[in-house]
Amino acid sequence: MGFIPILLTLTSFILLFGMVVNHSIAQKKEQYKAAVSNLRQQLAACSKTEVNLDNIQAAIESQFESGHPERKKIKTQLGQAKLLKHQYNELIKTTPYSIVAKITGQGRI
């Protein structure tokens, strides 16, 4: 009887920790999706295909000349989106996050 409360407490701690880690992963993914969506709105290239930063970068190069002021702003946002993608993928690699990501079915972007 003495071990049941200890096991319940330990199980509750693991469950709550997993929920916090899952929320953190989902939040980072939403930040990335918001950044890419903002880029698409600015480029007026609203396609419903899979998110691919290479296509957005090609659209930036084709739409703007090298000295255009909007190009710098959009390139900055593209860099931010790439950084968020890298941060998410690195987050998934770390130990507690990788375990929760495998359990919840979240993968790399």
C-alpha positions as CSV (number, residue, x, y, z in Angstrom):
1,M,0.0,0.0,0.0
2,G,2.9,2.4,0.6
3,F,4.2,2.2,-3.0
4,I,0.9,3.0,-4.7
5,P,1.0,6.8,-3.9
6,I,4.6,6.9,-4.9
7,L,3.9,5.2,-8.2
8,L,0.9,7.4,-8.8
9,T,2.9,10.6,-8.1
10,L,5.7,9.4,-10.4
11,T,3.3,8.5,-13.2
12,S,1.5,11.9,-12.9
13,F,4.9,13.7,-13.0
14,I,5.9,11.9,-16.2
15,L,2.5,12.5,-17.8
16,L,2.5,16.2,-17.0
17,F,6.1,16.6,-18.2
18,G,5.2,14.9,-21.5
19,M,2.3,17.3,-21.9
20,V,4.5,20.3,-21.3
21,V,7.1,19.0,-23.8
22,N,4.4,18.3,-26.4
23,H,3.0,21.8,-26.0
24,S,6.5,23.3,-26.5
25,I,7.0,21.3,-29.7
26,A,3.6,22.3,-31.1
27,Q,4.2,26.0,-30.2
28,K,7.6,26.0,-32.1
29,K,5.9,24.4,-35.1
30,E,3.1,27.0,-35.1
31,Q,5.7,29.8,-35.0
32,Y,7.3,28.3,-38.1
33,K,4.0,27.9,-39.9
34,A,3.1,31.5,-39.1
35,A,6.4,32.8,-40.5
36,V,6.0,30.9,-43.7
37,S,2.3,32.0,-44.0
38,N,3.4,35.6,-43.6
39,L,6.0,35.2,-46.3
40,R,3.4,33.7,-48.7
41,Q,1.0,36.5,-48.0
42,Q,3.7,39.1,-48.9
43,L,4.7,37.2,-52.0
44,A,1.0,36.7,-53.0
45,A,1.9,33.1,-53.7
46,C,-0.9,31.4,-51.8
47,S,-0.5,27.8,-52.9
48,K,-1.9,24.9,-50.9
49,T,1.0,22.6,-51.5
50,E,3.6,21.5,-49.0
51,V,5.7,24.2,-47.4
52,N,9.0,24.5,-49.2
53,L,11.3,27.3,-48.5
54,D,13.3,26.8,-51.7
55,N,10.3,27.7,-53.8
56,I,9.7,30.8,-51.7
57,Q,13.3,31.9,-52.2
58,A,13.0,31.4,-55.9
59,A,9.9,33.5,-55.9
60,I,11.8,36.3,-54.1
61,E,14.6,36.2,-56.7
62,S,12.2,36.2,-59.6
63,Q,9.9,39.0,-58.3
64,F,12.4,41.5,-57.1
65,E,15.4,43.2,-58.5
66,S,18.6,43.2,-56.5
67,G,18.2,46.7,-55.1
68,H,14.5,46.7,-54.2
69,P,13.8,47.7,-50.6
70,E,11.0,45.1,-50.1
71,R,13.4,42.3,-51.1
72,K,15.5,42.9,-48.1
73,K,12.5,42.8,-45.8
74,I,11.3,39.6,-47.3
75,K,14.8,38.0,-47.3
76,T,15.0,38.8,-43.6
77,Q,11.7,37.1,-43.0
78,L,12.9,34.1,-45.1
79,G,16.0,33.9,-42.9
80,Q,13.8,34.0,-39.8
81,A,11.6,31.1,-41.2
82,K,14.7,29.1,-41.9
83,L,16.0,29.8,-38.4
84,L,12.7,28.6,-36.9
85,K,12.8,25.5,-39.0
86,H,16.3,24.7,-37.8
87,Q,15.4,25.4,-34.2
88,Y,12.4,23.1,-34.4
89,N,14.5,20.3,-36.0
90,E,17.2,20.7,-33.3
91,L,14.5,20.7,-30.6
92,I,13.2,17.4,-31.9
93,K,16.7,15.9,-31.7
94,T,17.2,16.6,-27.9
95,T,16.5,13.7,-25.5
96,P,13.2,14.4,-23.7
97,Y,11.7,16.1,-26.8
98,S,12.7,13.2,-29.2
99,I,10.9,10.7,-26.9
100,V,7.7,12.7,-26.7
101,A,7.9,13.5,-30.5
102,K,8.1,9.8,-31.3
103,I,5.1,9.0,-29.0
104,T,2.9,11.8,-30.4
105,G,4.0,11.2,-34.0
106,Q,5.6,14.6,-34.6
107,G,8.5,14.6,-37.0
108,R,11.0,16.9,-38.7
109,I,9.8,19.7,-40.9
